[in-house]
Structure formats: structure tokens, C-alpha cells
Amino acid sequence: MRKTIFILSTVIISGFLLMSVGTPSLNKGQLSNKDFSEYTTFSDTLSWKLLGRIKYEKKASKDYPGGIMYPIINETLKTKNKKEIVMSGFIIPIDNKNYALSKNVFASCFFCGQAGPETVMGIKFEDESIRLKTDQYVTLKGNFRYNDSDVDDWVYHIENAIIVKGE
């Protein structure tokens, strides 16, 4: 019995020693800032689920006397208004110069009747010359803005947007 315990403890200690010797360590300054940026990941600060927590209220307006549904923005999103956010989604071209960020690919997007207006965000890029492809998956960083008064505009926006992943 003592022999078995001795052999078992020797194997366990040897395993720990081999693991510590075999694990490489990085010295400070071994990676340059350029190298580090390749490994940097961006986590979304907004989610499509949070954007989907929206209600609507029917109100009359001068252009729509019969009434139209106005969005009621939840309090969590109101605190993020005009603040920097990171958000990922699929690119949907609107015309030759304008794009939207969508929760879904083009075939299932808001325009095709498969989703609601809360699943799309208007994008205003910092660099207006940028050209993207339909259904390209990107992560954007920019300023979040919501719209609860103009029914002819997007409910959600990303302004001064830059692509941080997926270009």
C-alpha cells in the first residue's frame, strides 16, 4: 500500500513539474503594440436582445392622421444615448452610400418582413468613402443614438462609426 501511494504521489508531482517547465511565459515588452492589436478582441456593449426590448404606442401625427406606432425606448437604452458603443451584425446596403447594421442577413432582414425595426440600425460612418458588401459581418464602434420621434427614420443609429473587426 505504501509503495502504491509513493508511486502515485511521485507521478502527480512529476506531472506538475513538467507542466510548469513546459509552459512558456512572455516577458514584458516581448510583443510590440502592433502585435498586441492583432490579438485584441472587442466585446459588444449592446445586444440585439436589449434593442429588441421595445414597445410601441399608437399616436396621431400630421402626416398620419389615423395614427402610427411610435417606439417607447427602454430606460437601459436611454442611458446609452450619445455614448460610445460596440455592436456586431450584418451589413445591409441601403443605396450606393448608406448602410444599415442588421441582426439578420439580408434574406431575413427587416425589409423582407421577417423581423421588426428593432433588428436594424442606421450607420453613419466616420469615413464616408467606405464600401462594404451585403451580409458582411462586422463589429462597429461608434456613438449610439435612438430616435423615438421621427417615424420616417431608423429607431436606432450608430454615428461616427468605424469598423473594428470584419473589414
RAGI-V15000 format. One record per residue. N is the residue number from 1. PHI is phi in whole degrees, 0 to 359 (* if undefined). NEAR is the number of other ideal C-beta (glycine too) atoms within 10 Angstrom. Layout:
BEGIN
N&PHI&NEAR / N&PHI&NEAR
END
This chain:
BEGIN
1&*&5 / 2&298&6 / 3&296&7 / 4&295&8 / 5&295&9 / 6&297&10 / 7&296&10 / 8&298&10 / 9&293&10 / 10&296&10 / 11&295&9 / 12&295&10 / 13&296&10 / 14&297&10 / 15&299&10 / 16&298&9 / 17&296&10 / 18&295&10 / 19&295&9 / 20&289&8 / 21&286&7 / 22&276&7 / 23&271&7 / 24&286&4 / 25&240&5 / 26&262&7 / 27&277&6 / 28&302&5 / 29&90&6 / 30&290&8 / 31&258&13 / 32&280&8 / 33&300&6 / 34&297&7 / 35&297&9 / 36&296&9 / 37&296&9 / 38&292&7 / 39&259&7 / 40&288&8 / 41&244&7 / 42&246&13 / 43&263&7 / 44&298&14 / 45&261&14 / 46&239&18 / 47&230&12 / 48&295&19 / 49&296&8 / 50&296&15 / 51&296&23 / 52&285&13 / 53&278&12 / 54&226&18 / 55&238&10 / 56&231&14 / 57&228&11 / 58&280&10 / 59&225&11 / 60&279&10 / 61&216&12 / 62&295&5 / 63&278&8 / 64&228&12 / 65&298&8 / 66&285&7 / 67&103&11 / 68&213&15 / 69&278&13 / 70&259&17 / 71&286&18 / 72&248&10 / 73&281&18 / 74&287&15 / 75&298&6 / 76&299&10 / 77&291&18 / 78&299&10 / 79&288&8 / 80&268&17 / 81&301&11 / 82&66&9 / 83&251&10 / 84&288&12 / 85&225&17 / 86&235&17 / 87&214&24 / 88&246&19 / 89&177&24 / 90&261&20 / 91&281&21 / 92&237&23 / 93&289&16 / 94&264&13 / 95&206&6 / 96&292&6 / 97&236&11 / 98&244&13 / 99&227&24 / 100&232&22 / 101&257&25 / 102&238&21 / 103&293&22 / 104&244&18 / 105&291&16 / 106&307&14 / 107&296&9 / 108&239&15 / 109&277&20 / 110&304&18 / 111&293&13 / 112&271&11 / 113&82&8 / 114&267&12 / 115&206&17 / 116&261&14 / 117&296&16 / 118&283&18 / 119&261&21 / 120&217&25 / 121&229&29 / 122&289&19 / 123&242&25 / 124&241&15 / 125&284&19 / 126&297&12 / 127&260&9 / 128&288&8 / 129&273&6 / 130&295&14 / 131&234&8 / 132&232&16 / 133&257&7 / 134&302&13 / 135&67&15 / 136&292&15 / 137&271&11 / 138&226&19 / 139&244&19 / 140&247&24 / 141&238&18 / 142&183&23 / 143&264&16 / 144&279&21 / 145&216&18 / 146&252&20 / 147&230&16 / 148&241&14 / 149&232&9 / 150&256&9 / 151&287&16 / 152&265&7 / 153&232&9 / 154&298&19 / 155&286&23 / 156&240&23 / 157&222&19 / 158&238&27 / 159&251&14 / 160&54&12 / 161&285&24 / 162&230&14 / 163&273&19 / 164&255&16 / 165&201&14 / 166&103&14 / 167&282&10
END
